[in-house]
């Protein structure tokens, strides 16, 4: 059995405004019917695969559990990283956790934000590398290049890229255009996908040989980790002592027991909107569209509207990326797709909320979005999952009106508990201890009108919370 190790961090700034720090690209439905994270988990499930181990941060932990539940996948563990320390400490933590139960267990380490259209071909490639990984090799997967890409690192093979598995000669950093053209012509270079297969004991031995300083802090972080609602929170103090370094730099570029499985059946890391355009269905003029859009005399253009009430119209566009969100719109020349992160940097400098915050604020019980905001009022739409409940809380500076528009709410206001059905409303006075719950089997939706002198999300006192938030 192979245990998938799914790395689920990152901010995906090159896919702004759809991908943001509070809700990055791996959780977004960019290509296909599922999020990239869900597609990754499904791709590494089924016969021959054990339950996955997911590494993520505290902000994403409930999004991870919700999206896994939607796919019917029950994880073996979700390890919470106290802060981002790059891929080397994350992989080592997973290996040390897995070693406790089975040192010989095979680990398939993969990012959560890649697109692999042919899942069966990917699983066949993994099977090709299994014997070498069992024998003690560090197996990586190289993508057959389709063009001279300067945005990826490369793998130089010691043999033919036509072989099912071949020894790795060296890693090559992201090249300039001329070097990329030369490597493409040479035929023995593959893109580095950042996907690895090895046993727990093999990778731990590799860390011991090539990055020994990481072992003590990461081992301490795992050993002192604390269970929390089904998650394992790695110890913050120990974790902070681990070097911030990628697994390529820490181990792979120093090891001599590396093999590569070439993979030529389609792959993308969706590193920019140009990649999304390439992976999306397009019409005869090269126009890819999603959501309510209209393209008139457009060529090689991506139109995407993420607001059902907003019709995005392109007229006479050529090589343009246009992405419309409820709170932000991106219009860019397709040749500048890799520079979208510059827009995020500029918005942060303003500062603008849109730089990092997603318009939908995802919480363990559901999500909310702000519809209208004024000096002393705010209108929100709130969706609560079946069986979920918000914390028992009060506010210093605002009162609230709740109008249920779908489902039924169970509402607590001080000592009063009542059911509020569709088309009914309730008033929450300033300072009242209150809670809303969804006792039904369908999502409950309500409109909340807040009025008061301060409407920030930090105006909250929690008395009880089933999700153990402070």
C-alpha positions in Angstrom: 0.0 0.0 0.0 1.2 3.5 -0.9 0.4 6.4 1.5 -0.2 9.7 -0.4 1.4 12.7 1.3 -0.5 15.7 0.1 1.2 19.1 0.6 -1.5 21.6 0.9 0.0 25.1 1.6 0.9 28.1 -0.6 -0.9 31.2 -1.7 -1.0 31.0 -5.5 -0.6 34.7 -6.2 -0.2 34.2 -9.9 -3.9 33.1 -10.1 -5.2 36.2 -8.4 -8.0 37.3 -8.0 -9.5 33.8 -7.9 -6.6 32.5 -5.7 -5.8 34.4 -2.6 -3.9 33.9 0.6 -7.1 33.2 2.6 -8.4 30.7 -0.1 -5.5 29.6 -2.5 -5.8 27.9 -5.8 -5.7 24.3 -4.5 -9.2 24.7 -3.1 -10.7 26.4 -6.1 -12.5 24.7 -9.0 -10.2 25.8 -11.8 -10.4 22.9 -14.2 -13.0 20.2 -14.1 -15.7 19.5 -11.6 -13.6 19.4 -8.4 -11.0 21.6 -6.7 -7.4 20.8 -7.5 -7.0 19.5 -4.0 -10.0 17.1 -4.4 -8.7 16.0 -7.8 -5.3 15.3 -6.3 -6.8 13.2 -3.4 -9.0 11.2 -5.8 -6.0 10.6 -8.2 -4.1 9.0 -5.3 -6.9 6.8 -4.0 -8.3 3.4 -4.7 -6.6 0.1 -5.1 -3.0 0.1 -3.8 -3.4 3.4 -1.9 -3.8 3.8 1.8 -5.6 6.8 3.4 -3.8 10.0 2.7 -1.7 12.2 5.1 -2.3 15.9 4.5 0.0 18.7 5.6 -1.6 22.1 5.8 -1.8 25.1 8.1 -4.3 26.0 10.7 -6.3 28.4 8.5 -7.0 25.7 5.9 -7.7 22.7 8.2 -11.5 22.8 8.1 -11.5 23.5 4.3 -9.3 20.3 3.9 -11.7 18.2 6.0 -14.8 19.6 4.2 -13.4 19.0 0.7 -12.2 15.5 1.6 -15.6 14.7 3.0 -17.2 15.8 -0.3 -15.1 13.3 -2.1 -15.7 10.5 0.4 -12.0 10.3 1.4 -11.2 9.8 5.1 -7.6 10.9 5.8 -5.2 8.9 7.9 -4.0 12.1 9.5 -4.0 15.9 8.9 -0.8 17.5 10.3 -1.0 21.2 11.0 2.1 23.2 10.3 2.4 26.1 12.8 4.1 28.1 10.0 5.3 27.5 6.5 8.8 26.0 6.5 8.9 24.8 2.8 8.7 21.2 1.7 11.7 19.6 3.4 10.4 19.8 7.0 6.9 18.9 5.8 8.0 15.7 4.1 10.2 14.8 7.0 7.4 15.3 9.5 5.1 13.0 7.4 7.9 10.4 7.2 8.5 10.5 10.9 4.8 10.2 11.6 4.5 7.2 9.3 7.6 5.5 10.5 6.0 5.0 13.9 3.6 2.5 12.4 5.5 1.2 9.4 9.1 2.2 8.5 8.8 0.3 5.2 5.7 2.2 4.2 5.9 3.8 0.7 5.1 7.5 0.6 3.9 9.3 -2.6 4.6 13.0 -2.0 2.7 15.4 -4.2 1.6 19.0 -4.2 -2.2 19.5 -4.0 -2.5 22.0 -6.9 -1.4 20.2 -10.0 -3.6 19.1 -12.9 -3.2 15.6 -14.3 -6.0 14.8 -16.7 -5.3 11.1 -17.0 -5.4 9.8 -13.5 -5.1 6.1 -14.7 -1.9 6.9 -16.5 -0.6 8.7 -13.4 -1.3 5.6 -11.2 0.4 3.4 -13.8 3.5 5.7 -13.6 3.5 5.3 -9.8 3.3 1.6 -10.1 6.3 1.7 -12.4 8.4 3.4 -9.7 7.2 1.1 -6.9 9.9 -1.6 -7.2 12.7 1.0 -7.2 11.3 2.8 -4.2 10.9 -0.5 -2.3 14.5 -1.3 -3.1 15.7 2.0 -1.6 15.7 4.5 -4.4 14.3 8.0 -4.1 12.0 8.1 -7.1 10.9 11.3 -8.7 8.6 11.9 -11.7 9.6 13.9 -14.7 7.2 15.4 -17.2 8.0 15.1 -20.9 8.3 18.8 -22.0 5.9 20.0 -24.6 7.7 23.4 -25.1 10.8 25.3 -23.9 9.4 26.3 -20.5 11.4 28.7 -18.4 9.1 28.5 -15.4 10.0 25.0 -14.3 13.1 23.2 -13.0 14.4 20.3 -15.1 15.7 16.8 -14.5 18.7 15.6 -16.6 18.5 11.9 -17.2 21.5 9.5 -17.3 19.7 7.4 -19.9 16.9 7.6 -22.4 13.6 9.4 -21.7 11.9 6.5 -23.5 12.8 4.0 -20.8 10.1 3.3 -18.1 12.5 4.3 -15.3 15.9 5.8 -15.6 18.7 7.1 -13.3 18.8 10.8 -12.6 22.0 12.6 -13.6 21.3 16.0 -12.0 18.7 18.7 -11.2 18.7 21.9 -13.3 17.4 25.2 -12.0 14.8 27.2 -14.0 16.6 28.1 -17.2 16.6 31.1 -19.5 14.9 30.8 -22.9 18.1 29.7 -24.7 18.9 26.9 -22.2 15.3 25.8 -22.2 15.4 25.5 -26.0 18.7 23.5 -25.9 17.4 21.1 -23.3 14.2 20.5 -25.2 16.3 19.7 -28.3 18.6 17.4 -26.4 15.7 15.0 -25.5 17.1 13.8 -22.2 15.6 16.5 -20.0 12.2 16.4 -18.2 10.3 19.0 -16.2 10.6 18.5 -12.5 7.1 17.9 -11.2 8.1 17.9 -7.5 6.4 14.5 -7.0 8.3 11.8 -5.2 8.0 8.1 -4.2 10.1 6.5 -1.5 9.8 4.5 1.8 9.7 6.3 5.1 12.9 4.8 6.2 14.7 5.7 3.0 13.8 9.3 3.1 14.6 9.6 6.8 18.1 8.0 6.1 18.5 10.6 3.3 17.8 13.4 5.7 20.2 12.0 8.2 22.9 11.9 5.5 22.3 15.2 3.8 20.3 17.4 6.1 20.9 16.2 9.6 20.1 19.5 11.3 16.5 19.1 10.3 16.0 15.8 12.2 16.0 17.0 15.8 13.5 19.9 15.5 11.1 18.1 13.2 11.2 14.9 15.3 10.5 17.1 18.4 7.6 18.8 16.6 6.0 15.5 15.7 6.6 13.9 19.2 5.3 17.0 21.0 2.4 17.5 18.6 -1.0 17.8 20.2 -4.3 16.2 18.9 -7.0 18.8 18.2 -10.4 17.7 16.8 -8.9 15.0 14.6 -5.9 17.1 13.6 -2.3 16.8 14.9 -0.8 20.2 15.6 2.9 20.0 15.3 4.7 21.7 18.2 5.3 25.4 17.3 8.5 26.0 19.2 10.2 22.9 17.7 8.9 23.6 14.3 10.2 27.2 14.3 13.7 25.8 14.8 13.6 23.9 11.5 15.3 25.4 8.5 13.0 26.9 5.8 14.2 24.8 2.8 12.8 22.8 0.0 13.3 19.0 -0.2 15.2 19.5 -3.5 17.8 21.7 -1.9 17.9 19.8 1.4 18.1 16.2 0.1 17.4 15.5 -3.6 20.2 17.5 -5.2 22.8 15.8 -2.8 21.6 12.2 -3.1 22.9 9.6 -5.5 20.2 7.0 -5.3 17.6 8.8 -7.5 15.5 7.4 -10.3 13.1 9.1 -12.6 9.8 7.8 -14.0 9.1 9.8 -17.3 5.5 10.9 -17.6 4.1 12.1 -20.9 0.3 11.9 -20.4 -0.4 15.5 -19.5 0.5 17.6 -16.5 0.4 21.2 -15.4 1.1 23.0 -12.1 -1.4 25.7 -13.2 1.3 28.3 -12.4 -0.6 31.1 -14.1 -3.7 32.1 -16.0 -2.0 31.2 -19.3 -1.8 27.6 -18.0 -5.5 27.6 -17.0 -6.2 28.8 -20.6 -4.1 25.9 -22.0 -5.9 23.3 -19.8 -9.4 24.6 -20.5 -11.8 23.7 -23.4 -11.6 26.4 -26.1 -13.7 27.3 -29.1 -12.5 27.5 -32.7 -11.1 31.0 -32.0 -9.1 29.8 -29.0 -11.5 31.4 -26.5 -11.8 29.7 -23.1 -14.7 30.8 -20.9 -16.3 30.0 -17.6 -19.3 31.5 -15.8 -21.7 34.1 -17.4 -19.5 35.4 -20.3 -20.0 36.5 -23.9 -17.1 36.6 -26.4 -17.5 38.7 -29.5 -14.7 38.6 -32.2 -12.2 37.4 -29.6 -9.1 35.3 -30.1 -6.9 33.3 -27.8 -8.5 34.8 -24.8 -9.6 33.6 -21.3 -12.9 35.0 -20.0 -14.0 34.0 -16.5 -16.8 35.4 -14.3 -17.1 34.1 -10.8 -20.3 36.1 -10.1 -23.6 34.7 -11.3 -25.0 38.3 -11.4 -22.1 39.7 -13.5 -22.0 39.2 -17.2 -18.4 39.5 -18.5 -18.4 40.6 -22.2 -15.3 40.6 -24.3 -15.3 42.5 -27.6 -12.5 42.3 -30.1 -10.0 40.9 -27.5 -6.8 39.1 -28.6 -4.5 37.3 -26.2 -6.2 38.7 -23.1 -7.0 37.3 -19.7 -10.1 38.8 -18.0 -11.2 37.4 -14.6 -14.1 39.0 -12.8 -14.8 38.4 -9.1 -17.5 40.2 -7.0 -14.8 42.4 -5.5 -12.0 42.6 -8.0 -11.4 42.3 -11.8 -8.2 41.4 -13.5 -7.5 42.3 -17.2 -4.1 41.4 -18.5 -2.2 40.6 -21.6 -1.7 36.9 -21.8 2.1 37.4 -22.2 2.1 39.0 -18.7 0.4 36.0 -17.0 3.5 35.3 -14.8 3.5 39.0 -13.6 0.1 38.9 -12.0 1.8 38.5 -8.6 3.0 42.1 -9.2 -0.6 43.2 -8.9 -0.9 41.4 -5.6 2.2 43.2 -4.3 0.8 46.6 -5.4 -2.6 45.9 -3.7 -0.8 44.9 -0.5 1.1 48.2 -0.5 -2.1 50.2 -0.7 -3.3 48.2 1.4 -6.3 46.6 -0.2 -8.3 43.8 1.4 -8.6 42.2 -2.1 -4.9 41.4 -2.1 -5.2 38.5 0.3 -8.8 38.1 1.4 -11.3 36.0 -0.6 -14.8 37.5 -0.9 -16.2 34.4 0.6 -14.9 33.9 4.2 -14.8 30.1 4.8 -15.4 28.9 8.3 -15.7 25.4 9.8 -19.5 25.7 9.9 -19.9 27.1 6.3 -19.1 30.5 4.8 -20.2 34.1 4.6 -19.8 37.0 2.2 -20.4 40.7 2.6 -23.0 42.1 0.2 -23.2 45.7 1.2 -21.2 47.8 3.7 -21.7 51.4 4.9 -20.4 53.5 7.8 -22.6 51.9 10.4 -24.1 48.9 8.7 -23.2 45.7 6.8 -25.3 43.2 5.0 -24.0 39.6 4.7 -25.1 36.3 3.2 -24.4 33.4 5.5 -24.5 29.7 4.7 -24.4 27.1 7.4 -23.8 23.4 6.7 -26.3 20.8 7.8 -25.8 20.0 11.5 -23.3 22.8 12.0 -23.4 25.6 14.6 -21.7 28.9 15.1 -20.1 29.6 18.4 -22.0 31.0 21.4 -21.0 34.6 21.3 -21.7 38.2 21.9 -20.7 41.6 20.5 -19.7 44.9 22.1 -20.4 47.3 19.3 -23.2 45.8 17.0 -26.7 44.4 16.9 -27.9 42.0 14.2 -31.0 41.2 12.3 -31.2 37.7 10.8 -33.7 36.8 8.0 -33.8 33.1 7.0 -34.1 32.6 3.3 -33.4 28.9 3.0 -33.8 26.1 5.5 -34.5 26.5 9.2 -32.3 28.0 11.9 -32.2 27.2 15.6 -31.5 30.5 17.3 -30.3 31.1 20.9 -30.7 34.6 22.3 -29.7 34.6 26.0 -32.1 32.1 27.6 -34.5 31.9 24.6 -34.1 29.1 22.1 -36.4 29.1 19.1 -36.7 27.8 15.5 -36.7 30.4 12.7 -38.1 29.1 9.4 -37.8 30.5 5.9 -39.2 34.1 5.5 -39.0 34.6 9.3 -36.6 37.0 11.1 -35.1 37.6 14.5 -33.4 40.5 16.2 -30.1 40.1 18.2 -29.7 43.1 20.6 -26.2 44.5 21.2 -24.5 42.5 24.0 -26.9 39.5 23.8 -25.3 36.1 24.1 -26.4 34.3 20.9 -25.8 31.4 18.5 -27.3 30.1 15.2 -27.4 26.4 14.3 -28.6 24.4 11.3 -30.6 21.5 12.7 -31.7 20.4 9.2 -30.3 18.1 6.5 -29.9 20.9 3.9 -27.8 24.1 3.9 -29.4 27.0 5.8 -29.0 30.4 4.3 -29.8 33.7 6.0 -29.3 37.4 5.4 -27.6 39.2 8.3 -27.9 43.0 8.7 -25.4 44.4 11.2 -25.8 47.9 12.7 -23.4 49.6 15.1 -20.3 51.7 15.6 -17.8 48.9 14.7 -18.4 46.0 12.4 -15.1 44.2 12.4 -14.8 40.4 12.7 -12.7 40.8 15.9 -15.7 42.2 17.8 -16.6 38.9 19.2 -16.5 37.1 22.6 -16.8 33.3 22.4 -18.3 31.4 25.3 -18.6 27.9 23.6 -17.3 26.7 20.3 -17.5 23.1 19.0 -14.5 23.8 16.8 -12.2 24.8 19.7 -11.4 28.3 18.3 -10.1 30.9 20.8 
